[in-house]
Amino acid sequence: MNKGTAIVGFFLSFLAGLALMWGLDRAHGVGLGPDQAAATAGLDHSAAPVPVTAKDPIWGRADAPVTIVEISDFECPFCSRVGPTMDQIKKNYGPEKVRIVWKHNPLPFHKEARPAHEAAATVFGIGGSDAFWKFHDLLFQNQKNLGEANFEKWAGQAGVEAAKFKTEYAAKKYAAKVDEDMAMA
């Protein structure tokens, strides 16, 4: 990987979030917890410049005045460096003031990125945002160990039934979400 490509990966994650930090969509969104369907009833921001829908993992409240959209790659070492900043934002402002929306962008030169993103989309599809963010953290903490055997183990640690994860991941039930996010990015 050359230096220019690595910088692009970092900025895809970081700058997209900053661009929305001042709120293309400040008043609406989805709430905390695994039951996003109820939290997003009647909300449709699929036509926004950066669409936010119930199909996106969310941290924070629907009425948070700031929305950050993180477009990132689980295998990118530069993307992983954004994590401590996002954790600090969560700690300092809390879910009442900031909402974080995740978008998938596995880079083609990262061999395990696409499978990791499909695994994360599967965890979200089964367990909602809470499970997704736990899985997200495990992926970034274990970037050098990405692979199907670990995805199944980490899905269980995130609170998702391992057998259901294995079946839905193998069927690529949520792979289209990764494609949608990549097209948007």
PyMOL commands that set and color helices and strands:
alter all, ss='L'
color gray80, all
select helices_A, chain A and resi 3-21+36-39+77-80+83-97+113-141+143-145+148-157+162-170+175-184
alter helices_A, ss='H'
color red, helices_A
select strands_A, chain A and resi 58-59+66-72+98-104
alter strands_A, ss='S'
color yellow, strands_A
deselect
rebuild
show_as cartoon
